Every structure is written in C-alpha cells, then in structure tokens.
Amino acid sequence: MTLRSALALIAFVFVPALALSPPVGAQSAQECPAILDHRAQALHSSEVVDLCEFSGRPLLLVNTASFCGFTPQFEGLEELHQRYHGEGLVVIGFPSDDFQQEADDEEVTAEICRVNYGVTFTMLSPSSVASGVVNPVFAELARQGAELPSWNFHKYVVNRDGRVVAGFGSHTRPDSPELQSALERVLN
C-alpha cells in the first residue's frame, strides 16, 4: 500500500465521522434545557410527563390553586392555550398548596380544573413552588433569577431556549396586554 492510498483510506474512514460529530462544547438541537430536564406526574393520573418533549417551544408556566380568588384565571389560561397552541405555546399548570388553597385530593383538583374551568392544557401533580423542597422547574426559574411565587397564579413566560423572559404576579390576568405582548415576543 502506498502512502497516498493509506491517506485516502484514512480520509475515507475518519473524515466523514468527524464531519458528523458536533464541535466540542456545541449544544445539540435535541438537548433538553435545564428547566425542562425533568419528569413529573400528570394531575390525577399514572401518566408521567417528560417535560423534555416541550423542548424548543415557548412556555407559559403557572402555579395554580383550586380554592383561590384567582382560580377563575383558569378560563383565561385555557383561552391562551387554545389561541396560541397552534403557534407552539405550551401552557403548564403546577398546582401547589404552598399558600394553603389547594385541595387535599388530586381528584378534586382535577375536577375543578377540567370540569369547572374546561382546562385541557398540561396540569401536573401538586408540588411545592415557593418553599421547602421546591419542584425542579421552579428551582430552575429561581436559578435563572426569577422571583418565586408569593401567591397563586404567578405566571412565567419562557422562550424556546428555556430561559425565563418575563414574570407576572397573580393580579396580572391572562388576557392582560402585558402578558399577551410577552407571549407574542416568544412566539415570533
């Protein structure tokens, strides 16, 4: 074998493999951002939701409660879900009893969400969002500098890269111009 044929063989075998490998330190398009790199139980279900399935999509994350003065916001959140789902928006509800306004029974929580308010967006099992052992999504929101909820129905807008870009307190209604504007920015 000549040197030329040996080099050609090496180029044939190794160069295509190197061309397919991502550069060192490059983020894969399939990589899941930290905020979504978790699995969570769906509300009143044995289904486990792999949040990574929402990678690359804009998010509206909301801590909810079934017996709160802001509970009627479920209707507005569902309207946002219906309006923007086709553009990629994912709305995820995180029931929490951090403020002592969540049902003790997931069946009751599910009924309030789904039957009373017609919620079809993703709802997860209750977890802590503001104190104690905070669920990993809200821990990541805090790590990114977002303020943890001080009450129910705090809303977070997260861009396609998994970065929180806006937060809105309980008094900001789902149909508010500020929230609508933040959602439209991450949808474009």
Secondary structure, DSSP 8 states (H G I E B T S, - for coil): --HHHHHHHHHHHHHHHHHHS--TT---TT---GGG--EEEBTTSS-EEEGGGGTTS-EEEEEE-TTSTTTTHHHHHHHHHHHHGGGT-EEEEEE--TTS-S-SSHHHHHHIIIIIS---SEEB----SSSSS--HHHHHHHHTT----SSSS-EEEE-TTS-EEEEE-TTS-TT-HHHHHHHHHHH-
